[in-house]
Amino acid sequence: MKKIGLLLLAAATALLVTAGGAAASSGGTFVFCAPYGGDLFSLDMHRTSRTQDYIVGLNINRSLYKWDADQSKPVLDLATDAKVSADGKTYTFSLRKNVKFHNGRTLTADDVIWSYNRIAQPETTSSAASYIANIDGAEAVIAGKAKTITGLKKIDDHTVKMTLKHPVAIGYSLCKVETAIVPREALEGKEAAFATNPVGCGPFKFVKWVRGSEVILEKFDGYFEPGKPYIDKLVYKIMPEGAARDIAFRAGELDANIVGASQYPIYQRDPEIKDNMIEVAEMYTRIIGFNPEFKPFADKRVRQAINHAINAELIIKKLLKNKAVPATGYLPTSSPAYEKAMKGYDYNLARAKELMKEAGYEDGFTFECIATANKSWGVGIVEALIPFMKRINITVKPQQLEGAALGERCRTGKFDAFIWSIESGPDPLETLNRFRSTTPRSAGNYTAYANADYDKALDQAAAASSETERIEWVKKANRILFEDAPFWFFNYNKAIIAYHPWVHGIKPVAIEMMLQDFTNLKLDDSSPRK
């Protein structure tokens, strides 16, 4: 028996040893990057809509659910159980009893109810309001017609009953860090201070934010998962410039780095990096949206012709260095409703010309496409379309705008066409609801798409008695949307993180690669910060 025990111990030890021979263990400092658009805005997750803030906030906070990157679906986090009624409209959550906030207080049902009510208040102006809008009574609070959400009831200190208006898989909405459960006493009367000195119940607690430079977090010893997190300190370097990140990563100053299109082919050829990259098709779809109020775009045949006229794969290869996946519909390859059998619009110039002739636009027309400076889905991509469009007698004129200005133009319908990268997950039904005929431009239906059959398919999905049936109806809606072509379907982002050999635990997070949960991350002894 002693011999067997020693063999088992040796095997377990071997699992923790890297190719270089160093063992992954607890301790050390992990240095990551916050790469999106400069400094953070706020660490109050209820009052920010910026991914840059979510990257940091995710490891400070926790929600009822979390996103499981390995399974690519939401799983319970602050709750240990969720009993769902037969009609799918009532969830009874059993909360963990050992969750403590970073101020030392135990989390209770009151915190869940207070947090969701805060999100719903109009004065909070929370981007998460849409995620809780399906809770009964939430819309009245969001509209300023009520003060509390009637669909939330405290059963006891560790049990919450949630009643929904429509049966949905609520975990897709409540796994977002924007729905974080926070302590009331740390916020009331202290909101400005909370935004720069947050209190959560996640694996790491806030230490310091050096404006424009870095955010430092440290291990929270009272975290509800015993022994976790494994690392002692987490540092986010605010580094919007890809070249600067590349230099820091190669110098070992960053433990991991988000990879841009220009770096991707170089990293693929680098023997010291190529085997330490993780890729995922993120749930973002790059499109050109067509305004049906611009007469030519009111004709489906014109929209289809444009899809056939552009060689998207060539653009992805030449400009994006293959750091994208060609779109075969709106829902990306990582979506639970993605259909492998669906084929994208093929590059077929003859078919494009035929459709233009059928629509009465054989002689073409001119349109303006608004875009940002983004290299992957901005004005440069629109410029690449010019020769393709000329072949069907269309002239496209790119107009560059700042992101905020582009968003405003899209929400008000003041465009012929726009190019953007739009969220396409994680919940496929919630994603496609954006394009219902009843969804206004201001809520994301920028092309004012309307199709009764599409709406009916989504209604059937919402009323489905099983997840399998729900997904089948969502797939049908996705096919209708694709055939109607309110967009040029360009690509799904391929997100890549490169990491050093001493790092263990980077995950393929399809909802946004940079939203890395570092609870289980380990560093081996070859790390320069151990």
ZASEDREN-293776 format. One line per 8 residues: their letters; for each residue x, y, z of C-alpha. Coordinates in steps of 0.02 Angstrom, whole numbers, always signed. Layout:
BEGIN
a> X Y Z ~ ...
// end
This chain:
BEGIN
mkkiglll> +0 +0 +0 ~ +143 +118 +40 ~ +216 +88 -133 ~ +48 +125 -217 ~ +32 +285 -115 ~ +203 +344 -170 ~ +161 +307 -352 ~ +0 +407 -340
laaatall> +92 +552 -260 ~ +221 +548 -399 ~ +85 +546 -532 ~ -5 +693 -452 ~ +158 +790 -443 ~ +193 +754 -626 ~ +28 +831 -676 ~ +84 +995 -601
vtaggaaa> +251 +997 -689 ~ +271 +1094 -851 ~ +371 +1042 -1003 ~ +514 +1146 -934 ~ +509 +1050 -771 ~ +440 +1186 -656 ~ +292 +1148 -543 ~ +134 +1255 -545
ssggtfvf> +92 +1308 -368 ~ +12 +1444 -263 ~ +83 +1617 -244 ~ +161 +1747 -355 ~ +103 +1900 -451 ~ +16 +1890 -620 ~ +30 +2040 -735 ~ -102 +2057 -870
capyggdl> -157 +2199 -984 ~ -311 +2309 -998 ~ -296 +2347 -1184 ~ -454 +2437 -1235 ~ -455 +2625 -1261 ~ -351 +2701 -1124 ~ -389 +2720 -939 ~ -533 +2639 -847
fsldmhrt> -694 +2737 -823 ~ -769 +2658 -667 ~ -755 +2503 -559 ~ -939 +2515 -512 ~ -1001 +2374 -623 ~ -1181 +2437 -617 ~ -1131 +2604 -691 ~ -1011 +2566 -831
srtqdyiv> -1033 +2494 -1005 ~ -848 +2477 -1046 ~ -761 +2311 -1072 ~ -601 +2390 -1007 ~ -686 +2408 -837 ~ -765 +2234 -842 ~ -593 +2154 -869 ~ -540 +2213 -696
glninrsl> -711 +2208 -612 ~ -740 +2025 -652 ~ -609 +1969 -525 ~ -671 +2087 -390 ~ -854 +2038 -405 ~ -970 +1889 -416 ~ -1148 +1863 -480 ~ -1280 +1728 -459
ykwdadqs> -1206 +1642 -611 ~ -1035 +1642 -694 ~ -979 +1600 -869 ~ -896 +1429 -882 ~ -771 +1445 -1024 ~ -740 +1258 -1037 ~ -925 +1219 -1058 ~ -962 +1385 -1147
kpvldlat> -1118 +1413 -1043 ~ -1173 +1496 -880 ~ -1163 +1397 -718 ~ -1215 +1441 -540 ~ -1091 +1541 -437 ~ -1160 +1634 -285 ~ -1304 +1510 -284 ~ -1285 +1324 -255
dakvsadg> -1455 +1276 -325 ~ -1591 +1350 -434 ~ -1760 +1264 -432 ~ -1863 +1308 -586 ~ -2052 +1297 -591 ~ -2142 +1190 -721 ~ -2186 +1343 -826 ~ -2006 +1406 -821
ktytfslr> -2056 +1573 -747 ~ -2004 +1553 -566 ~ -1827 +1523 -503 ~ -1792 +1487 -320 ~ -1608 +1516 -283 ~ -1518 +1440 -135 ~ -1372 +1555 -96 ~ -1203 +1500 -32
knvkfhng> -1193 +1527 +156 ~ -1006 +1561 +163 ~ -994 +1711 +46 ~ -912 +1864 +122 ~ -890 +2036 +50 ~ -717 +2113 +56 ~ -776 +2219 +204 ~ -803 +2058 +303
rtltaddv> -994 +2051 +302 ~ -1086 +1893 +248 ~ -1189 +1904 +89 ~ -1376 +1875 +108 ~ -1534 +1875 +3 ~ -1557 +2059 +44 ~ -1398 +2098 -53 ~ -1461 +2008 -209
iwsynria> -1627 +2100 -205 ~ -1547 +2269 -167 ~ -1418 +2250 -306 ~ -1548 +2210 -439 ~ -1659 +2352 -380 ~ -1511 +2470 -392 ~ -1476 +2414 -570 ~ -1658 +2448 -617
qpettssa> -1666 +2625 -545 ~ -1669 +2754 -687 ~ -1540 +2863 -597 ~ -1415 +2718 -600 ~ -1417 +2722 -791 ~ -1355 +2543 -790 ~ -1318 +2449 -950 ~ -1368 +2294 -852
asyianid> -1550 +2352 -840 ~ -1592 +2253 -998 ~ -1523 +2094 -917 ~ -1647 +2102 -774 ~ -1793 +2176 -872 ~ -1877 +2005 -886 ~ -1897 +1995 -696 ~ -2079 +2033 -657
gaeaviag> -2097 +2216 -609 ~ -1922 +2266 -665 ~ -1982 +2364 -816 ~ -2091 +2473 -704 ~ -1938 +2518 -600 ~ -1832 +2548 -754 ~ -1967 +2665 -821 ~ -1973 +2760 -655
kaktitgl> -2150 +2701 -616 ~ -2104 +2596 -464 ~ -1967 +2588 -334 ~ -1946 +2401 -308 ~ -1951 +2246 -418 ~ -2106 +2146 -371 ~ -2038 +1985 -446 ~ -1901 +1971 -314
kkiddhtv> -1947 +1895 -145 ~ -1839 +1851 +5 ~ -1887 +1680 +74 ~ -1751 +1681 +207 ~ -1574 +1749 +225 ~ -1507 +1628 +95 ~ -1656 +1598 -20 ~ -1721 +1714 -157
kmtlkhpv> -1874 +1684 -264 ~ -1870 +1765 -437 ~ -2025 +1774 -548 ~ -2003 +1809 -733 ~ -2122 +1881 -862 ~ -2068 +1753 -991 ~ -1982 +1585 -971 ~ -1798 +1604 -1017
aigyslck> -1631 +1530 -968 ~ -1595 +1674 -849 ~ -1415 +1622 -818 ~ -1363 +1697 -985 ~ -1410 +1869 -918 ~ -1360 +1848 -736 ~ -1184 +1785 -772 ~ -1132 +1958 -830
vetaivpr> -1017 +2055 -714 ~ -1133 +2204 -738 ~ -1258 +2109 -628 ~ -1133 +2093 -484 ~ -1201 +2077 -308 ~ -1131 +2219 -203 ~ -1147 +2275 -19 ~ -1272 +2415 +8
ealegkea> -1174 +2498 +148 ~ -1022 +2520 +35 ~ -1125 +2616 -92 ~ -1262 +2721 -13 ~ -1199 +2898 -4 ~ -1028 +2842 -65 ~ -1056 +2806 -249 ~ -916 +2916 -314
afatnpvg> -791 +2837 -194 ~ -853 +2661 -235 ~ -816 +2687 -420 ~ -630 +2704 -380 ~ -622 +2594 -224 ~ -747 +2452 -249 ~ -802 +2317 -128 ~ -855 +2149 -199
cgpfkfvk> -858 +1967 -148 ~ -744 +1898 -284 ~ -577 +1808 -270 ~ -475 +1969 -270 ~ -498 +2131 -174 ~ -456 +2304 -233 ~ -290 +2383 -181 ~ -247 +2529 -293
wvrgsevi> -288 +2615 -458 ~ -147 +2721 -530 ~ -236 +2826 -661 ~ -182 +2786 -838 ~ -54 +2660 -776 ~ -116 +2508 -680 ~ -243 +2429 -562 ~ -181 +2316 -423
lekfdgyf> -286 +2180 -339 ~ -234 +2056 -205 ~ -296 +1887 -150 ~ -451 +1891 -39 ~ -420 +1765 +100 ~ -606 +1758 +141 ~ -659 +1697 -32 ~ -794 +1564 -27
epgkpyid> -691 +1432 -122 ~ -565 +1369 +7 ~ -384 +1385 -46 ~ -424 +1498 -193 ~ -370 +1602 -281 ~ -197 +1531 -302 ~ -99 +1687 -348 ~ -63 +1823 -219
klvykimp> -76 +1977 -327 ~ -155 +2027 -491 ~ -93 +2179 -587 ~ -180 +2252 -739 ~ -70 +2365 -845 ~ -170 +2493 -943 ~ -92 +2473 -1115 ~ -199 +2522 -1266
egaardia> -53 +2517 -1390 ~ -21 +2347 -1468 ~ +163 +2383 -1501 ~ +193 +2428 -1319 ~ +105 +2269 -1261 ~ +210 +2165 -1380 ~ +373 +2238 -1313 ~ +318 +2213 -1133
fragelda> +262 +2035 -1166 ~ +423 +1985 -1253 ~ +522 +2062 -1110 ~ +425 +1957 -984 ~ +345 +2112 -905 ~ +172 +2046 -954 ~ +129 +1866 -914 ~ -3 +1862 -1052
nivgasqy> -53 +1974 -1197 ~ -204 +1995 -1310 ~ -144 +1968 -1489 ~ -185 +2091 -1628 ~ -201 +2055 -1814 ~ -27 +2122 -1854 ~ +53 +2017 -1715 ~ -42 +1856 -1752
piyqrdpe> +59 +1791 -1901 ~ +222 +1841 -1816 ~ +176 +1750 -1655 ~ +122 +1597 -1756 ~ +298 +1584 -1828 ~ +389 +1618 -1664 ~ +448 +1452 -1588 ~ +446 +1527 -1413
ikdnmiev> +265 +1587 -1426 ~ +169 +1483 -1554 ~ +132 +1339 -1434 ~ +74 +1457 -1297 ~ -76 +1538 -1381 ~ -259 +1505 -1350 ~ -393 +1551 -1478 ~ -582 +1565 -1478
aemytrii> -716 +1632 -1595 ~ -787 +1770 -1487 ~ -972 +1808 -1482 ~ -954 +1966 -1584 ~ -1013 +1979 -1764 ~ -939 +2108 -1882 ~ -1067 +2174 -2004 ~ -1114 +2316 -2119
gfnpefkp> -1291 +2367 -2076 ~ -1403 +2432 -2216 ~ -1533 +2569 -2184 ~ -1696 +2520 -2272 ~ -1744 +2705 -2278 ~ -1606 +2724 -2408 ~ -1710 +2664 -2557 ~ -1591 +2537 -2638
fadkrvrq> -1568 +2449 -2471 ~ -1755 +2424 -2452 ~ -1739 +2286 -2584 ~ -1677 +2121 -2515 ~ -1599 +2077 -2683 ~ -1481 +2226 -2672 ~ -1427 +2175 -2497 ~ -1399 +1996 -2554
ainhaina> -1303 +2058 -2707 ~ -1181 +2153 -2596 ~ -1153 +1996 -2492 ~ -1113 +1897 -2650 ~ -1003 +2035 -2724 ~ -876 +2043 -2582 ~ -739 +1916 -2558 ~ -743 +1917 -2368
eliikkll> -618 +1775 -2351 ~ -489 +1872 -2453 ~ -511 +2026 -2343 ~ -494 +1920 -2187 ~ -335 +1842 -2255 ~ -252 +2000 -2318 ~ -306 +2133 -2194 ~ -347 +2034 -2037
knkavpat> -207 +1906 -2060 ~ -336 +1766 -2035 ~ -377 +1832 -1862 ~ -563 +1809 -1893 ~ -689 +1675 -1942 ~ -798 +1707 -2097 ~ -979 +1736 -2046 ~ -1108 +1609 -2103
gylptssp> -1252 +1694 -2013 ~ -1271 +1813 -1867 ~ -1241 +1686 -1728 ~ -1055 +1641 -1710 ~ -974 +1470 -1705 ~ -966 +1477 -1514 ~ -1154 +1505 -1497 ~ -1260 +1358 -1436
ayekamkg> -1375 +1393 -1585 ~ -1238 +1395 -1717 ~ -1276 +1283 -1866 ~ -1125 +1200 -1944 ~ -1227 +1158 -2098 ~ -1261 +1342 -2137 ~ -1156 +1411 -2277 ~ -1114 +1594 -2296
ydynlara> -1147 +1697 -2450 ~ -1020 +1636 -2577 ~ -913 +1758 -2675 ~ -1012 +1752 -2838 ~ -998 +1906 -2948 ~ -1114 +1837 -3082 ~ -1251 +1807 -2954 ~ -1224 +1980 -2880
kelmkeag> -1245 +2062 -3051 ~ -1400 +1957 -3085 ~ -1481 +2012 -2921 ~ -1440 +2196 -2954 ~ -1522 +2182 -3125 ~ -1677 +2098 -3052 ~ -1692 +2238 -2924 ~ -1680 +2373 -3059
yedgftfe> -1509 +2435 -3003 ~ -1401 +2368 -3143 ~ -1326 +2542 -3163 ~ -1286 +2550 -2978 ~ -1293 +2691 -2851 ~ -1186 +2781 -2722 ~ -1197 +2762 -2534 ~ -1102 +2822 -2381
ciatanks> -1040 +2701 -2248 ~ -998 +2770 -2076 ~ -856 +2686 -1982 ~ -732 +2709 -1840 ~ -543 +2700 -1857 ~ -542 +2521 -1790 ~ -421 +2419 -1895 ~ -524 +2260 -1890
wgvgivea> -697 +2331 -1927 ~ -674 +2513 -1970 ~ -643 +2632 -2112 ~ -499 +2528 -2182 ~ -616 +2382 -2211 ~ -741 +2495 -2299 ~ -602 +2559 -2412 ~ -560 +2378 -2455
lipfmkri> -738 +2355 -2518 ~ -725 +2494 -2647 ~ -656 +2386 -2791 ~ -781 +2246 -2754 ~ -926 +2369 -2757 ~ -868 +2448 -2920 ~ -890 +2280 -3007 ~ -1078 +2294 -2978
nitvkpqq> -1078 +2482 -3014 ~ -1095 +2535 -2833 ~ -990 +2676 -2763 ~ -960 +2670 -2575 ~ -896 +2823 -2483 ~ -821 +2791 -2311 ~ -845 +2922 -2175 ~ -740 +2906 -2017
legaalge> -821 +2947 -1849 ~ -777 +2928 -1666 ~ -859 +2778 -1584 ~ -983 +2882 -1484 ~ -1036 +2979 -1639 ~ -1059 +2820 -1739 ~ -1166 +2746 -1602 ~ -1275 +2901 -1597
rcrtgkfd> -1299 +2898 -1786 ~ -1347 +2714 -1780 ~ -1471 +2740 -1639 ~ -1556 +2883 -1733 ~ -1553 +2804 -1907 ~ -1446 +2942 -1983 ~ -1343 +2836 -2101 ~ -1349 +2743 -2267
afiwsies> -1242 +2603 -2197 ~ -1126 +2573 -2049 ~ -991 +2447 -2007 ~ -976 +2385 -1828 ~ -936 +2238 -1715 ~ -1094 +2192 -1620 ~ -1118 +2071 -1476 ~ -1193 +1906 -1534
gpdpletl> -1205 +1805 -1373 ~ -1206 +1721 -1255 ~ -1395 +1690 -1253 ~ -1444 +1664 -1435 ~ -1627 +1708 -1403 ~ -1583 +1869 -1313 ~ -1460 +1908 -1453 ~ -1587 +1889 -1593
nrfrsttp> -1721 +1984 -1495 ~ -1618 +2138 -1539 ~ -1688 +2125 -1716 ~ -1872 +2100 -1676 ~ -1989 +2218 -1767 ~ -2039 +2289 -1597 ~ -1859 +2330 -1549 ~ -1821 +2513 -1589
rsagnyta> -1659 +2576 -1662 ~ -1618 +2653 -1493 ~ -1615 +2477 -1417 ~ -1499 +2403 -1548 ~ -1607 +2364 -1700 ~ -1508 +2492 -1799 ~ -1567 +2433 -1971 ~ -1750 +2438 -1915
yanadydk> -1764 +2255 -1967 ~ -1942 +2189 -1970 ~ -2005 +2018 -2023 ~ -2163 +1938 -1954 ~ -2099 +1761 -1981 ~ -1939 +1804 -1888 ~ -2041 +1873 -1741 ~ -2149 +1716 -1739
aldqaaaa> -1996 +1603 -1732 ~ -1930 +1700 -1582 ~ -2102 +1693 -1499 ~ -2099 +1504 -1519 ~ -1923 +1498 -1447 ~ -1977 +1599 -1294 ~ -2126 +1483 -1266 ~ -2028 +1321 -1292
sseterie> -2044 +1188 -1158 ~ -1866 +1125 -1176 ~ -1695 +1197 -1214 ~ -1681 +1086 -1369 ~ -1844 +1153 -1440 ~ -1793 +1330 -1395 ~ -1629 +1314 -1490 ~ -1715 +1244 -1645
wvkkanri> -1832 +1394 -1656 ~ -1685 +1512 -1631 ~ -1593 +1426 -1773 ~ -1744 +1454 -1885 ~ -1746 +1639 -1842 ~ -1559 +1650 -1879 ~ -1590 +1573 -2051 ~ -1729 +1698 -2088
lfedapfw> -1616 +1843 -2037 ~ -1475 +1778 -2146 ~ -1585 +1757 -2299 ~ -1657 +1932 -2278 ~ -1479 +2003 -2271 ~ -1508 +2164 -2174 ~ -1318 +2160 -2158 ~ -1162 +2116 -2251
ffnynkai> -1108 +1968 -2145 ~ -919 +1992 -2127 ~ -843 +1887 -1987 ~ -838 +1829 -1808 ~ -689 +1892 -1710 ~ -553 +1765 -1676 ~ -482 +1816 -1508 ~ -309 +1758 -1458
iayhpwvh> -210 +1770 -1297 ~ -25 +1728 -1294 ~ +51 +1679 -1127 ~ +220 +1629 -1057 ~ +257 +1446 -1017 ~ +248 +1479 -830 ~ +63 +1527 -840 ~ -71 +1394 -814
gikpvaie> -257 +1427 -826 ~ -294 +1548 -969 ~ -465 +1502 -1039 ~ -551 +1519 -1210 ~ -686 +1642 -1155 ~ -806 +1657 -1302 ~ -909 +1800 -1231 ~ -752 +1911 -1228
mmlqdftn> -579 +1836 -1220 ~ -513 +1969 -1102 ~ -645 +1927 -970 ~ -529 +1803 -886 ~ -578 +1736 -716 ~ -413 +1709 -625 ~ -481 +1609 -478 ~ -395 +1450 -538
lklddssp> -242 +1528 -620 ~ -72 +1463 -563 ~ +108 +1513 -597 ~ +250 +1389 -594 ~ +418 +1422 -514 ~ +497 +1486 -676 ~ +391 +1643 -662 ~ +497 +1799 -633
rk> +369 +1857 -505 ~ +372 +1709 -386
// end
